[in-house]
Amino acid sequence: MSTRSRGLLALTLTLATISLSCGRKEPQAAANAPGAPAGAAAPAAPAPPALTPGISKSLVRKSGAPEYNFDSLGPIQFPAVQKNIQLAGDSVIGISGWAVDPSKTSPAGAVDVVIDGVPYAARYGVDRTDVATHYKRQEYAKSGYELVLRKGQLTKGPHAVSIRVITNDQQAYNEGPVVPFVVN
């Protein structure tokens, strides 16, 4: 992963964390707000937003490997080649990489991140000029994907993740290997 890509991922995660914390009152302050009954319990923290369902569930799986790279799973770089991945459940977990249509003639139609067998839509179109330069195809400059899991969106225990690269016409997908990990 290039230094620029790491910087963009760090910036994205920081902005996501800041935007989540903006406008929230501290629970203790809310309980002690004027007009609150004495001894009132602080309100429960809001649930993390739901992830957007992926589109690959209704598509045909093609044989063969996708044309992609799974750059990071939280702080773990290149998770597909790592063993015993342990992630902190009380932190934001970013999933990122790049993908192009397996035919290598066009950008992907979309990317789904599959967590425990359920596909979720990743944001596709993140800047990846390194991919465009490598393939010498300017249309790959926006081939990056990312999905951000908020604190608490994954339960403690074992999980599995894989990446589905959807063809440009959005009629089929290719899927990468399943990567097991544990949330502590």
C-alpha positions in Angstrom: 0.0 0.0 0.0 1.5 3.3 -1.0 2.2 6.0 1.5 -0.5 8.2 -0.1 -3.1 5.4 0.2 -2.2 4.9 3.9 -2.6 8.6 4.4 -5.9 8.7 2.7 -7.2 5.7 4.8 -6.0 7.4 8.0 -7.7 10.6 7.0 -10.9 8.8 6.2 -11.0 6.9 9.4 -10.2 10.1 11.4 -12.9 12.1 9.7 -15.4 9.2 10.3 -14.5 9.2 14.0 -14.8 13.0 14.2 -18.1 13.1 12.4 -19.5 10.4 14.7 -18.5 12.4 17.8 -19.8 15.8 16.6 -23.0 16.9 18.2 -23.2 14.2 20.8 -23.6 15.1 24.4 -21.6 13.2 26.9 -24.0 10.8 28.7 -23.2 12.2 32.2 -23.9 15.8 31.0 -27.3 14.7 29.5 -28.3 13.0 32.8 -27.4 16.2 34.7 -29.1 18.5 32.2 -31.5 21.1 33.5 -34.9 19.5 33.9 -33.6 16.0 34.1 -34.9 14.0 37.1 -32.4 13.6 39.9 -30.5 10.3 39.6 -31.6 9.8 36.0 -29.6 7.3 34.1 -27.6 8.5 31.2 -29.2 7.6 27.8 -27.8 4.6 26.0 -25.3 5.3 23.3 -26.9 5.1 19.8 -26.5 1.9 17.9 -23.9 2.0 15.1 -25.5 2.7 11.7 -26.5 -0.3 9.6 -24.2 -1.3 6.8 -25.6 -1.1 3.2 -26.5 -4.5 1.8 -24.3 -5.6 -1.1 -25.6 -6.4 -4.6 -23.7 -9.6 -5.1 -26.2 -11.8 -3.3 -28.4 -11.8 -6.3 -25.6 -12.2 -8.9 -23.9 -15.2 -10.5 -20.6 -16.2 -9.0 -18.0 -16.7 -11.8 -15.1 -19.1 -11.5 -11.6 -17.6 -11.2 -9.9 -15.1 -9.0 -10.9 -11.4 -9.0 -8.5 -8.8 -10.1 -8.0 -6.9 -6.8 -5.9 -6.4 -3.8 -7.1 -6.6 -0.1 -4.8 -3.9 1.4 -6.0 -3.7 4.9 -8.3 -5.1 7.6 -8.1 -2.5 10.4 -4.4 -2.0 11.2 -3.4 -5.3 9.5 -1.7 -4.8 6.1 -2.3 -7.5 3.4 -4.6 -9.6 5.7 -5.0 -12.4 3.1 -1.4 -13.5 3.8 -1.5 -13.1 7.6 -2.2 -15.6 10.3 -4.0 -15.2 13.6 -5.5 -11.8 12.9 -6.7 -10.2 16.2 -8.7 -6.9 16.1 -9.9 -4.7 18.9 -13.7 -4.6 19.0 -13.7 -1.2 20.6 -12.2 0.6 17.6 -13.1 1.5 14.1 -12.2 -1.2 11.6 -11.4 -0.1 8.1 -11.3 -2.5 5.2 -9.7 -1.2 2.0 -8.0 -2.1 -1.3 -8.5 -1.8 -5.0 -10.4 -3.8 -7.6 -11.0 -3.8 -11.4 -13.2 -5.9 -13.6 -11.7 -9.3 -13.9 -11.5 -8.9 -17.6 -8.9 -6.1 -16.9 -10.6 -4.0 -19.5 -12.7 -1.7 -17.2 -13.2 -0.6 -13.6 -15.3 -2.9 -11.5 -19.1 -2.4 -11.3 -18.9 -2.4 -7.5 -17.2 -4.1 -4.6 -18.9 -6.1 -1.8 -17.2 -6.9 1.4 -18.5 -10.2 2.7 -18.5 -10.5 6.5 -19.6 -13.8 8.0 -21.3 -14.8 4.7 -23.3 -11.5 4.3 -22.3 -9.1 1.5 -22.1 -5.4 2.3 -21.5 -2.6 -0.3 -18.1 -1.0 0.0 -17.6 2.6 -1.2 -16.0 2.1 -4.6 -14.2 4.9 -6.5 -11.5 5.9 -4.1 -8.4 7.4 -5.6 -5.8 4.8 -6.7 -3.5 6.5 -9.1 -0.9 3.8 -8.3 -3.2 1.2 -9.9 -3.8 3.4 -12.9 0.0 3.9 -13.3 0.8 0.2 -12.8 -1.8 -1.0 -15.4 -1.2 2.1 -17.7 -5.0 2.6 -17.7 -6.2 6.0 -16.5 -9.7 4.6 -15.9 -8.3 2.7 -13.0 -7.5 6.0 -11.1 -10.7 5.6 -9.0 -10.5 1.8 -8.5 -10.1 1.9 -4.7 -12.7 0.5 -2.2 -13.3 0.9 1.5 -15.8 -0.1 4.1 -15.7 1.3 7.6 -17.1 -0.8 10.5 -17.9 1.4 13.5 -17.1 0.4 17.1 -19.4 -2.4 18.2 -20.6 -3.5 14.7 -18.8 -6.8 15.1 -19.3 -9.0 18.1 -16.4 -10.4 20.0 -15.2 -13.8 18.7 -14.3 -15.3 15.3 -15.3 -13.8 12.0 -14.5 -14.2 8.3 -14.2 -11.7 5.5 -13.8 -11.9 1.7 -14.0 -9.4 -1.2 -16.3 -9.8 -4.1 -15.4 -7.8 -7.2 -18.6 -7.2 -9.3 -18.2 -7.1 -13.1 -18.5 -3.8 -14.8 -22.0 -4.7 -16.2 -23.1 -5.8 -12.6 -24.2 -9.2 -13.8 -21.7 -11.4 -11.9 -18.9 -11.4 -9.5 -15.6 -13.1 -8.6 -14.7 -13.7 -5.0 -11.3 -13.7 -3.3 -10.3 -16.1 -0.5 -12.0 -16.0 2.9 -9.8 -14.4 5.6 -10.5 -15.5 9.2 -10.0 -13.0 12.1 -11.0 -12.6 15.7 -12.5 -9.5 17.4 -11.3 -9.1 21.0 
